[in-house]
Amino acid sequence: MSADNWTTCLKCKSKKENDTKKAKLKVEASYGKVTSSEYLSLINDISNKKDEKEMTLREDYEIGIDAFGTFSVNYSASCTKCKFKYSYDYIEET
């Protein structure tokens, strides 16, 4: 069975942003204390990681009305990287 959608995991995105902030602080702290090539290497590492977009959040969903008139919504999401999981089910009998 294939996923209905693949997208970026917000939990992973938030962690990546925090890691980038820490890396930037490290670069700022290293200014004048490391060689220029090492400094440029640190900046390039941040730039390369910033451009990476990981589509690790798998979304599966179904919405519809069955033969008896029961309306249902089923949604689930799970990240292949951080193992985040979420699910939602709604059923309304008519």
C-alpha positions as CSV (number, residue, x, y, z in Angstrom):
1,M,0.0,0.0,0.0
2,S,1.4,3.4,-0.9
3,A,1.1,6.6,1.1
4,D,-1.4,9.3,0.1
5,N,1.2,12.0,0.7
6,W,4.8,12.5,1.7
7,T,5.8,15.8,3.3
8,T,8.2,17.4,5.8
9,C,7.8,16.3,9.5
10,L,7.3,19.4,11.6
11,K,9.1,17.8,14.6
12,C,12.2,17.0,12.5
13,K,12.0,20.5,10.9
14,S,12.0,22.1,14.4
15,K,14.9,20.0,15.5
16,K,16.9,20.9,12.4
17,E,16.2,24.6,12.9
18,N,17.5,24.4,16.5
19,D,20.5,22.5,15.4
20,T,21.2,25.2,12.7
21,K,20.9,27.9,15.4
22,K,23.5,26.1,17.6
23,A,25.8,25.6,14.6
24,K,25.5,29.3,13.8
25,L,26.5,30.2,17.4
26,K,29.4,27.9,17.1
27,V,30.5,29.6,13.8
28,E,30.2,33.0,15.5
29,A,32.3,31.8,18.5
30,S,35.0,30.4,16.2
31,Y,35.5,33.7,14.3
32,G,39.1,34.7,14.7
33,K,40.0,31.5,16.6
34,V,40.2,29.1,13.6
35,T,41.8,29.4,10.2
36,S,39.9,31.1,7.5
37,S,39.5,27.8,5.6
38,E,38.0,26.1,8.7
39,Y,35.7,29.0,9.2
40,L,34.5,28.9,5.6
41,S,34.0,25.1,6.0
42,L,31.8,25.6,9.0
43,I,29.7,28.2,7.1
44,N,29.4,25.8,4.1
45,D,28.3,23.0,6.3
46,I,25.4,25.1,7.6
47,S,24.4,26.3,4.0
48,N,24.4,22.7,2.7
49,K,22.2,21.4,5.5
50,K,19.8,24.3,5.2
51,D,19.0,23.4,1.5
52,E,18.1,19.8,2.3
53,K,14.4,19.1,2.4
54,E,13.5,15.7,3.8
55,M,10.1,14.3,3.0
56,T,9.9,11.8,5.8
57,L,6.3,12.3,7.1
58,R,4.0,9.7,5.5
59,E,0.3,10.6,5.5
60,D,-2.5,8.2,4.9
61,Y,-6.1,9.3,4.9
62,E,-9.6,8.2,3.9
63,I,-12.9,10.1,3.9
64,G,-16.3,8.9,2.8
65,I,-19.8,7.5,3.4
66,D,-20.5,3.8,3.4
67,A,-23.5,2.0,2.0
68,F,-25.3,2.4,5.4
69,G,-24.8,6.2,5.4
70,T,-22.0,6.3,8.0
71,F,-19.6,9.1,7.4
72,S,-16.0,8.5,8.4
73,V,-12.7,10.2,8.4
74,N,-9.4,8.3,9.0
75,Y,-6.1,10.0,9.1
76,S,-2.6,8.9,10.2
77,A,0.8,10.3,9.9
78,S,4.2,8.8,10.8
79,C,7.8,10.0,10.4
80,T,10.3,7.5,9.1
81,K,13.2,9.5,10.7
82,C,12.0,10.5,14.2
83,K,9.2,7.9,14.7
84,F,6.6,10.7,15.4
85,K,3.1,9.2,15.0
86,Y,-0.4,10.7,14.9
87,S,-3.8,9.3,14.1
88,Y,-7.3,10.7,14.0
89,D,-10.6,8.8,13.5
90,Y,-14.1,10.3,13.2
91,I,-17.4,8.5,12.6
92,E,-20.8,9.9,12.4
93,E,-23.9,7.7,12.1
94,T,-26.8,9.1,10.1
